[in-house]
Amino acid sequence: MTVEQYLKKNGPTLSSVLIKELSDDGLSQEAIRKRISRLKSPVNKIIGFFKDNQAFYFLDEQFQTQIYFENLRACLKTDAKKYFSVIRAIEYHYGYIKKDHLSSFTFSPTQNLTSHRNISDVITQLKSLEVIIDDGDYYMLNDLITSKKANFQLYKGVELAKETILSQFYNYSKSIGLVSYNSGKFHSEFAKFQFGFVAPSYVCGITSFSKNILHPAFVLTDVLIGNKVTIEDVNTYLAKIDVIKNTSKNNFLPYLILDNVNQDAFKLLKSNGIIVGFVNKLFGSEYEELLRSLINTVANAGAILKQNPQAYIDLIINLNKLVDGKTNNLKGDLFELAVGYYYSNISQNIDIGRKINYTGFQREIDVYASSQGSLTICECKAYKRSVDLDQTNKWLTQKVPVIYDWIRSFENDKDIIFEFWSTSGFTTEAQDLLQDRKEKSRKYKIDFLSENEIIARAQKSKAQKIVEIMREYFIKD
């Protein structure tokens, strides 16, 4: 059987498989290697990804087809694990992951490290294969490389819960003296690898001395929640830890916070000396239920705000009671729900955090409110600083036109209104630009709201509870 015949029958595969197959015909492995290395169209290959210098062979007609991506995925899983860990990380997070969070869930270093390809290079190579897709602030997967359906809203809910846990863990660690006060960093590096939380610890017994200098140990924490943790996920985490064991001069305590784990995966973590913390054991079952409510509210925000808006009010109140540091760290994500709550009282339908793809351009809509004669699209920011000119200009030139064209592709009758809500207001330059566009725009309406306008809108709302929410959680500081 020729290589071409084999690939046509079985689909794309690695060179090692072809060598084994052709060896059955009596040829030496060296002769086979030379033969297949000289193959030309219609046989093609990918090199530079797989262990032992293997190549991935495919026919021209198979390129970027379903069988191509299915077999590529299988080969990455067995023979290019550092690349497959990226695929698995995005799958675990429901098809999306923030760019600056991805490396925490791989075992590729953030900087150059001998014998290890850094995460930037890994991502570049996967993008060249069109395995992962650059989606602005996020990475997502090519639909043909995964059988799992992406769910952006669910990802956002889980991500918000994870950030809450990391913040809570930091406060907990400080309260018992485990980590040095005000020294913790989120999504930070240790020994050239990224973790969700990193902080030095001066606890007796885990620090070290060198030339009469005290060196702290480091608490390294990652969070995997919202999906079942498998052996695959654990092996990626342990691979990261193993590299650090061999390269770091500092002692460290590895924490992995979970809510649902395969029993074999749990045993593997424990046998490797990893400190495993379950959310309900660390912070209580009431806290765990609150996080589930948070995830559900964000994942199903449009339906919940329209059918049961009180659920959002209850969530805010309970978060304020149970989460240390109040809701300060959650303001950005919860503010769009507050704007959604406002519009749930005056609109027929609303959608929160909607992702659109129009003519190859992907954009995220914070709040999409539909009324009888109009559609309102809101950009929502709850920063401590004022929104500046650069961000305002990007919204006006990169976001608004694409969303407008997308709406007009299916809706020609309703007026379209774009609003920018900012609890901290706008810089003078940004405000001047917005006012100019507001006065000159003809195809659609533009409006912008700072603190005073937000409160004024809330006071005119049918639901006076929105005034309380805005003042208590988003406006005052």
C-alpha positions, 0 to 999 in steps of 0.5 A, a space after each residue: 500500500 502506498 502512502 497516498 492510498 493509506 491516507 485516503 483510506 485512514 485519514 491524516 496521521 503521523 509519520 511513525 504510523 506510516 513507517 510502521 505500516 510500510 515496514 510490513 512490506 519489508 523495507 527498512 525504517 531508514 529507507 521508509 523515512 527517506 521515502 516519505 520525507 521526499 513525498 510531494 503533492 498530493 501528499 503534504 505534511 506539518 512539522 515542528 509540533 510532534 515529539 521525536 521530530 514526527 510529521 503529520 501527513 495528509 492529502 491536499 484534498 483533506 486539508 482543513 476538513 473534518 477528518 483532518 482536524 479530528 486526526 490532528 486533534 488525536 495526534 496532538 493529544 498523544 504526541 504534542 501534549 503542550 499544544 493539546 493542553 491549550 485545546 483542553 484548557 479552552 474546552 474546559 472553559 466552555 469554548 472561551 478563555 481570556 488571553 491573559 489567563 490561558 497560560 495558567 492552564 497549560 504547562 508552557 512557561 510565560 518566558 523563555 526556558 531551556 527545553 521548553 517552548 513559551 506559551 506565546 510561541 505555542 499560541 502562534 503555532 496553533 493559530 497558524 494551524 487555525 486550531 485556535 481563533 483570536 477573538 479580541 480579548 479571548 481565544 476560542 477553538 475552531 469548531 472542527 477541532 472540538 465536539 463541544 459547543 461553546 457557551 460564552 455566557 456560561 464561561 463568563 459566569 464561571 470566570 466571575 465565580 473563579 475571580 471571586 474565589 481567588 479574592 476570597 482565598 487571598 483574604 482567607 490566607 491573609 487572615 490566618 497569616 499564611 501569606 504576607 499582607 498585601 503581597 498577593 498578585 492575581 494571574 501572576 508568575 512564579 518561576 516563569 509559569 503563571 498561576 491564578 494567585 501568587 503570594 510569598 509566605 514567611 511561615 516557619 518551616 517552609 522558608 529557606 536561608 541562603 547566605 544568611 538571607 531569608 527567602 520566602 516560600 510561595 503560595 501558588 493557587 489555581 482554580 478549576 470549577 464549573 466543569 468536572 476535573 479529569 486525569 487529563 486536566 490534572 496531568 497538565 497541572 502536574 506537568 507545570 508543577 514538575 518543571 517548577 520543582 526542577 527549576 525553582 530555588 524557592 520552596 512553594 505550596 501548590 494549591 488547587 481549588 476545585 468543586 467537582 473532580 474525578 476520583 482517580 484525578 483526586 487520588 493523583 493530585 494527593 499522591 503528588 503532594 498537591 493541596 486540594 481545596 474544595 470550595 464548600 470545605 474552604 468557604 462553606 456550603 452557603 458560599 458554594 450555593 451563592 457561586 452557583 447562583 452567580 454562575 446561573 444568573 450570568 449564564 442566563 441573564 437575559 431570561 432571568 432579568 426578564 422573568 425574575 429580576 428579583 433574583 438579581 437583587 437577591 444575588 447582589 445582597 447575598 454577595 455583599 453579605 458573604 464575599 469578603 471585600 464586598 462586590 468591589 472586585 465584581 463591579 465590572 461584570 455585575 454592572 452590565 447586569 444592573 443595566 440589564 435590570 434597568 432595561 428589563 423594566 422598560 423593554 420587551 426582550 433583553 440579552 446580556 453579554 451577547 457575542 456576534 459574528 458579522 462578515 468575519 468581525 466578532 463583537 461582544 454586546 454588553 446589553 441588547 434591549 429590544 422595544 416595540 420601536 427601537 433596539 438599544 445597545 449598551 456598553 457598560 463600564 464600572 471602572 475606578 478611572 474615567 473612560 478615556 479618549 482611546 477607549 471611546 474612539 475604539 467603541 465608536 469606530 470599531 464596535 458601533 459600526 459592526 454591530 449596526 451593520 449586523 442589526 441592519 442585516 435582519 432589522 430595517 424598521 426599528 430605530 437603533 440607539 447606542 449608549 455608553 454607561 460609565 459609573 466613573 464618567 469620561 475624560 474631557 476629551 472622551 466626553 467632547 468626542 461623544 457629544 460631537 458624535 451624538 449631535 452629528 450621527 444620523 443613521 443611529 442615535 448615540 448617548 452616554 451616561 455618567 454618574 448623574 445621568 445614570 442616577 437620573 435614569 434610575 429615578 425615572 425607572 418603574 423599578 425604584 430598586 434600581 436607584 438603590 442598586 446604583 447608589 449602593 454598589 456602583 456609584 458611591 466609593 
